């Protein structure tokens, strides 16, 4: 592996103040046989000047004639130019630890049948705190992994924007599902992820499903199934709530059905196209699950259906505490086992979710967990 060429793809756009840090972390790698393909997405600042300033013959700069609007197409351009036996990716605002490539290459050498290897990461929060995430079941961000060139045969489409909020999880997830050797986890912190103003994680972009109308066209609501609607509606009405808040309401199927049953119901969802997709016009507000526009304990029942597993794990505690603040009772319906479904960020079993609810101040009923539409149901009350 010492002689293996690793092609590293770095898309960038107007990050003159940060791209140098990312490049410096590549240059500092203990495995020195690499090529870095920086694909500039038509920057208008000094990003290209910063890249050229390193003067390293292993660094190649490609400038696109127009902005593509996301890093997906620049990554695919980089794939077309890559010459290495192995491929890795890094974003322009993140960094690698010095042994990142060395440790991932060693893992693949020890498991020659695997498609890729990935390691743990450290999230650097705006307030200076650092959260280390190092588990085999963690979400895999762009810069966490390294894969073989042969693995690309199983993802000939390259990077896609079907899940435009989580295209990295989509890419690594497809490799895991399609390759018989799977992915190898290296239990070390090997990369650093910086959360900063202007970056989508910081702005809450990934909190619940901040998707546009094309997402709903690709992914019909689970509540679109008449049988599922009847079962959920019956379960809610059995509790005789006076008011219901549907968090992550999407198309508003539940709000519409509750209204027809005589229950006062409202919804919140962060989608920019909420007004266009909603079936419950005037009853839905655009808001995030961790910033609900309600007074404390103002709602009889807060329903969170097919939402929580879309939230990145570091943000879950804040979201669960907010749900507990607003609702006198909660009904949570969570996908605990479908890694292929679009947008999933946090997949764990029911016991894990029970523990997270307890940490957030929720007493979860000990009744047997019900299941509906592939979701596990949990009911709880604030402590």
C-alpha positions as CSV (number, residue, x, y, z in Angstrom):
1,X,0.0,0.0,0.0
2,X,3.0,2.4,0.5
3,X,3.3,2.7,-3.3
4,X,-0.4,3.1,-4.0
5,X,-1.5,6.3,-5.6
6,X,-4.5,7.9,-3.9
7,X,-6.5,10.4,-6.0
8,X,-8.1,13.0,-3.7
9,X,-11.0,15.1,-5.0
10,X,-11.7,18.5,-3.5
11,X,-14.5,20.6,-4.9
12,X,-14.5,24.3,-3.8
13,X,-16.4,27.5,-4.3
14,X,-15.5,30.9,-2.8
15,X,-13.6,29.4,0.1
16,X,-10.4,31.4,-0.1
17,X,-10.4,31.7,3.7
18,X,-10.7,28.0,4.3
19,X,-9.5,25.9,1.4
20,X,-5.8,26.4,2.4
21,X,-6.4,24.6,5.7
22,X,-7.9,21.6,3.9
23,X,-5.0,21.4,1.4
24,X,-2.4,21.7,4.1
25,X,-4.0,18.7,5.9
26,X,-3.5,16.7,2.6
27,X,0.1,17.8,2.3
28,X,0.7,16.7,5.9
29,X,-0.4,13.1,5.2
30,X,2.1,10.3,6.3
31,X,1.2,8.5,3.1
32,X,2.8,10.8,0.5
33,X,1.9,9.2,-2.8
34,X,-1.3,11.1,-3.7
35,X,-2.6,13.5,-6.2
36,X,-5.0,16.3,-5.2
37,X,-7.6,17.3,-7.8
38,X,-9.1,20.7,-6.8
39,X,-12.2,21.4,-8.9
40,X,-13.1,25.1,-8.6
41,X,-16.8,25.7,-9.2
42,X,-16.4,29.1,-10.8
43,X,-15.2,30.9,-7.7
44,X,-15.3,34.7,-7.8
45,X,-12.9,35.3,-4.9
46,X,-9.2,34.4,-4.4
47,X,-9.8,30.6,-4.0
48,X,-7.7,29.7,-7.1
49,X,-4.9,31.9,-6.0
50,X,-4.7,30.2,-2.6
51,X,-4.6,26.7,-4.3
52,X,-1.8,27.8,-6.7
53,X,0.2,29.3,-3.8
54,X,1.1,25.8,-2.5
55,X,3.3,25.1,-5.6
56,X,3.1,21.4,-5.0
57,X,3.3,19.3,-8.3
58,X,0.9,16.8,-6.8
59,X,-1.9,19.4,-6.7
60,X,-3.9,19.9,-9.9
61,X,-6.4,22.8,-10.3
62,X,-9.4,22.5,-12.6
63,X,-11.6,25.6,-13.1
64,X,-15.2,25.1,-14.2
65,X,-16.7,27.7,-16.6
66,X,-19.9,28.1,-14.6
67,X,-21.1,27.4,-11.1
68,X,-22.9,24.1,-10.7
69,X,-24.7,25.0,-7.5
70,X,-23.5,22.0,-5.4
71,X,-20.3,20.0,-5.0
72,X,-21.8,16.9,-6.7
73,X,-20.9,17.7,-10.3
74,X,-17.3,19.0,-9.4
75,X,-16.7,15.7,-7.6
76,X,-17.8,13.8,-10.7
77,X,-15.4,15.9,-12.8
78,X,-12.6,14.9,-10.4
79,X,-13.5,11.3,-10.8
80,X,-13.1,11.5,-14.6
81,X,-9.6,12.9,-14.1
82,X,-8.4,10.7,-11.2
83,X,-5.6,8.2,-11.9
84,X,-5.2,6.5,-8.5
85,X,-5.8,3.0,-7.4
86,X,-7.8,4.5,-4.5
87,X,-10.0,7.5,-4.3
88,X,-10.8,9.8,-1.4
89,X,-12.7,13.0,-1.0
90,X,-12.3,16.1,1.2
91,X,-14.5,19.2,1.4
92,X,-12.9,22.7,1.3
93,X,-13.8,23.6,4.9
94,X,-12.7,20.3,6.6
95,X,-9.4,18.6,7.3
96,X,-7.8,15.2,7.8
97,X,-5.6,14.0,10.6
98,X,-2.0,13.2,9.4
99,X,-2.5,9.4,9.3
100,X,-5.9,9.5,7.6
101,X,-4.8,7.9,4.4
102,X,-2.3,5.6,6.0
103,X,-4.8,4.1,8.4
104,X,-7.5,3.6,5.8
105,X,-5.1,2.1,3.3
106,X,-3.9,-0.3,6.0
107,X,-7.5,-1.4,6.7
108,X,-8.1,-2.2,3.1
109,X,-4.9,-4.1,2.9
110,X,-6.1,-6.2,5.8
111,X,-9.5,-6.7,4.2
112,X,-8.8,-7.0,0.5
113,X,-12.4,-7.9,-0.3
114,X,-13.8,-4.7,1.0
115,X,-15.0,-1.8,-1.1
116,X,-13.9,1.0,1.2
117,X,-12.7,2.0,4.7
118,X,-13.8,4.9,6.9
119,X,-12.8,6.3,10.3
120,X,-14.2,8.5,13.0
121,X,-14.5,12.2,13.0
122,X,-14.5,15.2,15.3
123,X,-17.2,17.9,15.0
124,X,-15.9,21.3,15.8
125,X,-18.8,23.4,17.0
126,X,-19.1,27.2,16.6
127,X,-18.8,27.6,20.4
128,X,-15.5,25.9,20.5
129,X,-16.7,22.5,21.8
130,X,-15.5,19.4,20.0
131,X,-17.8,16.3,19.7
132,X,-16.0,13.1,18.7
133,X,-18.0,10.5,16.8
134,X,-16.4,7.2,16.4
135,X,-18.7,4.2,15.9
136,X,-19.3,1.7,13.1
137,X,-22.9,2.9,12.7
138,X,-22.0,6.6,12.4
139,X,-23.1,8.5,9.4
140,X,-20.3,8.7,6.8
141,X,-19.5,12.2,5.7
142,X,-17.6,13.1,2.5
143,X,-14.2,13.2,3.9
144,X,-14.5,10.1,6.2
145,X,-13.7,7.3,3.7
146,X,-11.5,6.0,1.0
147,X,-12.5,3.4,-1.6
148,X,-10.9,1.3,-4.3
149,X,-11.1,2.2,-7.9
150,X,-12.8,-1.2,-8.6
151,X,-15.6,-0.2,-6.3
152,X,-16.6,2.5,-8.8
153,X,-17.9,-0.3,-11.1
154,X,-20.8,-0.7,-8.6
155,X,-21.6,3.0,-8.6
156,X,-21.2,3.9,-12.3
157,X,-23.5,6.9,-11.8
158,X,-20.9,8.5,-9.5
159,X,-22.1,11.2,-7.1
160,X,-25.8,12.1,-7.5
161,X,-28.0,14.8,-6.1
162,X,-31.1,12.7,-5.5
163,X,-30.6,13.3,-1.8
164,X,-29.3,16.8,-2.1
165,X,-29.0,17.4,1.6
166,X,-27.0,14.2,2.2
167,X,-25.3,13.2,-1.0
168,X,-22.3,11.9,0.9
169,X,-24.4,9.5,3.0
170,X,-26.1,8.5,-0.3
171,X,-22.8,7.7,-2.0
172,X,-21.2,5.7,0.8
173,X,-24.5,4.0,1.5
174,X,-24.7,2.7,-2.1
175,X,-21.2,1.3,-1.8
176,X,-22.1,-0.5,1.4
177,X,-25.2,-2.0,-0.1
178,X,-23.9,-3.0,-3.5
179,X,-20.5,-4.4,-2.7
180,X,-20.4,-7.8,-1.1
181,X,-17.3,-6.9,0.9
182,X,-18.9,-3.9,2.4
183,X,-17.1,-1.1,4.3
184,X,-14.4,-1.5,7.0
185,X,-14.5,0.8,10.0
186,X,-11.3,2.1,11.5
187,X,-12.0,3.0,15.2
188,X,-9.9,6.2,15.2
189,X,-10.6,9.9,14.8
190,X,-9.2,10.5,11.4
191,X,-10.9,13.7,10.1
192,X,-12.2,17.0,11.4
193,X,-15.5,18.5,10.4
194,X,-15.9,22.3,11.1
195,X,-19.4,23.7,11.7
196,X,-19.4,27.4,10.8
197,X,-21.7,30.2,9.8
198,X,-22.9,29.8,6.2
199,X,-22.4,26.1,6.2
200,X,-25.5,24.0,5.8
201,X,-25.1,22.0,9.0
202,X,-24.7,25.2,11.0
203,X,-27.9,26.7,9.6
204,X,-29.9,23.7,10.5
205,X,-30.2,22.7,6.8
206,X,-30.1,19.1,7.8
207,X,-32.4,19.3,10.7
208,X,-35.5,17.2,9.8
209,X,-36.3,17.1,6.1
210,X,-35.5,20.5,4.5
211,X,-36.5,19.2,1.1
212,X,-38.2,20.9,-1.8
213,X,-41.2,19.6,-3.8
214,X,-39.0,17.2,-5.9
215,X,-38.2,15.3,-2.7
216,X,-41.9,14.7,-2.1
217,X,-42.4,13.7,-5.8
218,X,-39.6,11.1,-5.4
219,X,-40.7,9.9,-2.0
220,X,-44.5,9.8,-1.6
221,X,-45.5,10.1,2.1
222,X,-45.9,6.9,4.0
223,X,-49.2,8.5,5.0
224,X,-50.3,8.3,1.4
225,X,-51.2,4.7,2.0
226,X,-54.9,4.6,3.1
227,X,-54.4,1.7,5.5
228,X,-51.5,3.5,7.2
229,X,-53.5,6.7,7.6
230,X,-56.4,4.9,9.1
231,X,-54.3,3.0,11.6
232,X,-52.4,6.2,12.7
233,X,-55.5,8.3,12.8
234,X,-57.3,5.6,14.9
235,X,-54.4,5.4,17.3
236,X,-54.3,9.2,17.8
237,X,-58.1,9.6,18.2
238,X,-58.1,6.9,20.8
239,X,-56.2,9.3,23.0
240,X,-58.8,12.0,22.6
241,X,-56.4,14.9,22.1
242,X,-57.9,18.4,21.8
243,X,-54.9,19.7,19.9
244,X,-52.2,18.0,17.7
245,X,-49.0,19.4,16.3
246,X,-47.4,17.3,13.4
247,X,-43.7,18.0,13.4
248,X,-42.3,17.4,9.9
249,X,-45.8,17.6,8.4
250,X,-44.6,17.5,4.8
251,X,-47.7,17.2,2.5
252,X,-50.0,17.5,5.5
253,X,-52.0,14.2,5.2
254,X,-52.3,13.9,8.9
255,X,-53.5,17.4,9.5
256,X,-56.1,17.1,6.9
257,X,-57.4,13.8,8.3
258,X,-57.5,15.1,11.9
259,X,-59.3,18.2,10.8
260,X,-62.0,16.0,9.1
261,X,-62.3,14.1,12.4
262,X,-62.9,17.4,14.3
263,X,-59.5,17.7,16.0
264,X,-57.6,21.0,15.9
265,X,-54.3,20.2,14.3
266,X,-51.4,22.2,12.9
267,X,-48.1,21.3,11.3
268,X,-44.5,22.5,11.0
269,X,-41.9,21.6,8.4
270,X,-38.6,23.3,7.3
271,X,-39.3,22.7,3.6
272,X,-38.8,25.8,1.4
273,X,-41.7,24.5,-0.7
274,X,-44.0,23.8,2.2
275,X,-46.8,26.0,0.7
276,X,-46.6,24.2,-2.6
277,X,-46.8,20.7,-1.3
278,X,-49.1,21.0,1.6
279,X,-52.7,19.7,1.5
280,X,-53.5,21.7,4.7
281,X,-53.1,25.2,3.5
282,X,-53.1,27.8,6.3
283,X,-52.4,25.2,9.0
284,X,-48.7,24.6,8.4
285,X,-45.8,26.8,9.4
286,X,-42.3,26.7,8.1
287,X,-40.2,25.9,11.1
288,X,-37.5,23.5,12.3
289,X,-38.1,20.7,14.8
290,X,-35.6,22.2,17.3
291,X,-37.3,25.7,17.2
292,X,-41.0,25.2,17.4
293,X,-43.2,28.3,17.4
294,X,-45.3,27.2,20.5
295,X,-45.5,28.0,24.2
296,X,-44.4,25.4,26.8
297,X,-46.8,22.4,27.0
298,X,-49.3,24.2,24.7
299,X,-50.2,21.1,22.6
300,X,-52.0,18.0,23.8
301,X,-50.2,15.7,21.5
302,X,-47.0,16.2,19.4
303,X,-46.6,13.7,16.6
304,X,-43.3,13.2,14.9
305,X,-43.9,10.7,12.1
306,X,-40.9,9.5,9.9
307,X,-38.8,12.4,10.9
308,X,-36.3,11.8,13.7
309,X,-34.0,9.4,11.8
310,X,-33.4,12.2,9.3
311,X,-31.7,14.4,11.9
312,X,-28.0,14.1,12.4
313,X,-27.2,12.5,15.7
314,X,-25.5,15.5,17.3
315,X,-28.7,17.5,16.9
316,X,-31.1,14.9,18.2
317,X,-30.9,15.9,21.9
318,X,-31.8,19.5,21.2
319,X,-34.7,18.4,19.0
320,X,-36.1,15.9,21.5
321,X,-36.0,18.4,24.3
322,X,-37.9,20.9,22.1
323,X,-40.6,18.3,21.4
324,X,-40.8,17.6,25.2
325,X,-41.1,21.4,25.9
326,X,-44.1,21.9,23.6
327,X,-46.1,18.7,24.0
328,X,-48.0,17.2,27.0
329,X,-47.8,13.8,25.2
330,X,-45.6,12.6,22.3
331,X,-46.1,10.0,19.6
332,X,-42.8,9.2,17.8
333,X,-42.7,7.0,14.7
334,X,-39.2,6.2,13.8
335,X,-37.5,4.1,11.1
336,X,-35.0,1.9,12.9
337,X,-33.7,-0.3,10.0
338,X,-33.8,1.0,6.4
339,X,-30.4,2.4,5.5
340,X,-31.3,2.8,1.8
341,X,-34.1,5.2,2.3
342,X,-33.3,8.7,1.2
343,X,-32.2,11.2,3.9
344,X,-31.5,8.8,6.7
345,X,-28.8,10.1,9.1
346,X,-29.4,8.3,12.4
347,X,-30.4,4.6,12.4
348,X,-30.5,2.7,15.7
349,X,-32.7,0.1,17.4
350,X,-35.6,0.9,19.6
351,X,-33.7,0.6,22.9
352,X,-31.2,3.2,21.7
353,X,-34.1,5.6,20.9
354,X,-35.6,4.9,24.3
355,X,-32.3,5.9,25.9
356,X,-32.1,9.1,23.9
357,X,-35.6,10.1,24.9
358,X,-34.8,9.5,28.6
359,X,-31.7,11.8,28.3
360,X,-33.9,14.5,26.8
361,X,-36.4,14.3,29.7
362,X,-39.1,12.0,28.2
363,X,-40.6,9.1,29.9
364,X,-41.3,6.5,27.3
365,X,-44.1,4.0,27.9
366,X,-42.9,0.5,28.5
367,X,-45.7,-1.0,26.4
368,X,-44.7,-3.2,23.6
369,X,-43.5,-1.2,20.6
370,X,-46.0,-1.0,17.8
371,X,-45.0,-1.0,14.2
372,X,-46.6,0.7,11.2
373,X,-45.3,1.3,7.7
374,X,-41.9,0.0,8.7
375,X,-41.7,2.5,11.6
376,X,-41.4,1.8,15.3
377,X,-43.9,3.8,17.5
378,X,-42.9,5.2,20.9
379,X,-45.2,7.1,23.2
380,X,-43.9,9.4,25.9
381,X,-44.6,12.2,28.3
382,X,-42.2,14.9,29.6
383,X,-40.7,14.1,33.0
